[in-house]
């Protein structure tokens, strides 16, 4: 058993495949192949050398586990991989072997490969995040004026609507989708040329080489290298951490609303734990992401142009952050796809807690009619009667309208009944949420129709 066993059940096979040894080795090879092809095209190396190098940049031709094992002794995977590539090219074209990794540094290779892996990982996250938002949008548009409780510190507080609750889940997820795309466009950059040494090897064709290699790899081409300036990556990591926390909030709410004491939501599963198990990856990610983001930030103040350890620590954190983020969003997609709403249970919860949830609107009504100085003691008297078992708050409030009572002649019984009207409360909550819901649908459609990065 390896530590990846414990990573596997809170992540996804798709994201594990992105960071599998073979996939990492192929990303490194993809960078070497692109550089060799463009160098040959620009006449920086012989055309036969570019062809020979690119044709052998296939991870399946190599003992990848042995290369990765050697990485521990060589400061990373770049040196052992380049060595094996050079040795293999030499078997077919000894002259071409001398042009392997021409003008590049080890950090150029690993940073650019990491950008490719990050791009693939973010596409998985982006796709599932939009799918999750789509499920929430559909649910909100389907559940019209569905009353449910709000809870403060787990105590019943007031009546809202399910649609209003869903909008509060949806809005930060869409903000995360936007922010991740923006940060990705700024972060997914080529790293090539070292700290100035490329000028010697490539001369006046330096800029053309960078631009064309970036184009081949579908990465941005920065004006300068970012070897020790890691702010863009850290900003992207922070956005991923925020996403994990937003997803953790959603998972926590779903878990609490589906527990037996509440039982307002349900998610069919093969175990009695249901939604709780379905939400486990998201709850786990919310507890791990802050430490990973903190590690990325700690790697930023590097010594001058390069610091041993900081770069490597940063690289190690990225895979864990991506595994957590995708495990979280993918799990919640599955939960939302089969989530069951229990309207009768929602109503029964409101009815069971009516003496609590209608206190605030009744207090406001009394204040409006009688002023605060008379309303507060009157409200205190009503609540004392409720605690003594003299009746539910609704009936006692109607008694305030009788002859000689404080509200006699001030309002009709129908006006008092509105305070306790569950459907009216849900309708008001829906009305407040409808504009936000329309904006969310429009933004979601825009994100679905545009290329992520």
ZIBELKA-V255546 format. One line per field, one symbol per residue. phi: phi as a letter, one per 40 degrees, with the letter a starting at -180 (. if undefined). psi: psi as a letter, one per 30 degrees, with the letter a starting at -180 (. if undefined). burial: + if it has 24 or more other ideal C-beta (glycine too) atoms within 12 Angstrom, else -. A space follows every 10 residues. Layout:
BEGIN
phi: ???
psi: ???
burial: ???
END
This chain:
BEGIN
phi: .bccdccccb bbdcccccbc dccccccccc ccccccccdc ccgcbdcccc cccccbcbdc cbccdccccc dccbghcccc cccccccccc cbadccdcbc gcgcbccdcc cccccccccc cccccccccc cccccccccc ccccfccacc bbfgbdbabb bcdccccccc dccccccccc ccccccbcbc bahgbhccdc cbfccdcccc cccdcccfbc bccbcbdbbb cccccccccc ccdccccccc cccccccbcd cbfcbabcac bccfddcccd dccccccbdd cccdcccccc cccfcabcgc ccccdccccc ccccccdccc ccdccccbcb cbdccccccc ccbccccbcc cccccccccb gccccccccc ccccccccgc icddcccccc ccdgcdbdgc acdccccccb cccccccccc cccccccccc cccccccccb cca
psi: klffefeefg aleeeeeegl eeeeeeeeee eeeeeeeeee efgflkeeee eeeefgijff flieeeeeef effgglfeee eeeeeeeeef feieeeefgk hjglleeeee eeeeeeeeee eeeeeeeeee eeeeeeeeee fejkhjklkl kkhgkkeaka leeeeeefee efeeeeeeee eeeeefeikk jkgahfffee efbfgeeeee eeeeeefhll jlellhegjg eeeeeeeeee eeeeeeeeee eeeeeeffle fdhflkjklf lffceeeefe eeeeeffeee eeeeeeeffe iljbfkkkee eeeeeefeee eeeeeeeeee efeeeffgkk kieeeeeeee efgefefgee eeeeeeeeef leeeeeeeee eeeeeeeggf lleeeeefff flkflegkff lleeeefeeg jeeeeeeeee effeeeeeee eeeeeeeefl ke.
burial: ------+--+ ++-+++-+++ +-++++++++ ++++++++++ ++-++---++ ++++-++-+- -+-+--++-- +----+++++ ++-+++-++- --+--++-++ ++++++++++ ++++++++++ ++++++++++ +++++++-++ +-++++++++ +----+-+++ ++++++++++ ++++++++++ +-+++-++++ ++++---+-- ++--++--++ -+++-+++++ ++--++++++ -+++++++++ ++++++++++ ++++++++-- -+-++++--- ---+++++++ ++++++-++- -++-++--++ -+---+---+ ++-+++++++ ++++++++++ ++++++--++ +-+-+++-++ --+++++++- +++-++--++ -------++- -++--+---- -+++-+++++ +----++--- -----+--++ -+--++--++ --+--++--+ +-++--+--- -++
END
